[in-house]
Every structure is written in structure tokens, then in C-alpha cells.
Amino acid sequence: MAATKLQALWNHPAGPKTIHFWAPTFKWGISIANIADFAKPPEKISYPQQVAVTCTGLIWSRYSLVITPRNLNLLSVNVAMAGTGLYQLSRKIRQDYFSDEKDAAPQLEA
């Protein structure tokens, strides 16, 4: 039974014998790096980078559902990219616009 499922995966049009498997698999590195950046202070987060990660994740998530063969590996990695990008953007926006701890210049009293 398990051998049959493994053989079906191996021979799938988006299986390990094709680029349709390996490209999304290596793309997980971007999501893992973004997760590692959760520990980074919000002021070091880049708006353009996180917008690009989020948009890429959203666009390719949609694409992965309309192509043939349907590629669930591509869908999962792009949902993860969009999710981590949105989380990082929310951290940056909260820090920039809703934080009470603004870096105010020290005021000299006369």
C-alpha cells in the first residue's frame, strides 16, 4: 500500500522527477528565512522586501490552483510566503504607526 502511494508520488506530473516539485521545495528557503527574521527588531524590516514577498505569495498561490497539474507544493509554499510577509508587514506598521515609544528628540528645558 505504501509502495503504491510512493510510486504514485514519484510518477506524478508534479513529482520529484520534475522541476514542478523542486522549484517550490527550494522556495521554502525564503519562507524559512522570513520566519527566522521574526526575531529581528521591527525597525530593521524592509517594506519593499515584505511587500514583494507578500505579493509574490498571493499571486503564485492563485496560479498554483489554475495550472495543470495542480501543484499543492507550490500552493503551500506561497501561502506560507504570503502569511509570513503579512505578519512582518504588520509588525513594521505597528512599530511605525501605532507604537507609543516614538524616538522623540530630547527636549531641553530652559
N, C-alpha and C positions, 0 to 999 in steps of 0.2 A: 504494500500500500504506500509506504513512504517512498520507496524507489520509484513508483509510478508518478507521484507528485513531483519528485525531484527531476525526473525525466521530462515531465510536462513543463516545469520551470525552465529547464535547460534548453528545450526546443521552442519556447515561446518566442514570438516575433520581437518582444522587448526583453528577452532573456539575456543571460551573461555572455552569450556569443555575439552580442550586438553592441553598437555604440549607444543604443537607446537605453541600455542598462548602465553602462559605465559612466556616461556623462552625468546623469543625475546622482549617481553614487559618489562621485568625486565632488559634486557641487555641495554635498553635505558639509564639506570643509568650511564653506562660507558661513553656514548656519552655526556650526560649532564655534567658529571664531567669534561670531556675534554673541553667542551665549557666554563665551569667556569674557567678553567685554562688559557683561552685566556688572562686574566688579569695578569697572572703570568709573571715575567720577564723571557726573553728567556734563561738566564743563569741557571735557575732552571729547565728547561725542560730536561728530560732524553731521550737520543737517543734510548736505548734499549726498553723502555716502548712505545715510539711513533712508533717505527718500528713494535713492536708486535701488537699494536692497528691497524696500517695501514694494515699489512699483514693479520691479522685476519679478518678485514673488507672486504678485497678483496677476500680472499679465500671463506668465507662464503656467500658473495654476489653471487658468481658463483654457489655455492652449492644450494642456495635457489631457483635458476632457474631450476635446473635439478631434484630436488626431486619431489615426488608425495605425497601429494598435493602441488602444487606450493604455497609457503608461502611468500606473499608480505610484511608481517610484518617483517619477517626475512630479506628480501631483503632491506627494507628501513632502518632498524637499522644498518645493516652492511655497506650500502653506507654512512650513517652518520658517522660511526666509521672510515671508510677509509678516508673520507673527513676531519674530524677533526684531524686525525692523520697526514695526509699530510700537513695540514695547520700548525700544531705545528712543524713538521719537517722543514718546510720552514722557520718558524720564527727562529728556532735554527740554521739552516745552514746560514741564512742571518746574524745573530748575530756573529757566529763563524768565518765565512769566508769572508764576504763582508762588515762588519762594519768598518767604519773609526775610530771609537772610541775604539781602542785596549787599553787594560790595559798595557801600557808601564811602565817600571820601571823608576822612576825619575832619570834623569842623573845629576850628579854633575859636575859642571864646575870648572876647576882648575885655 
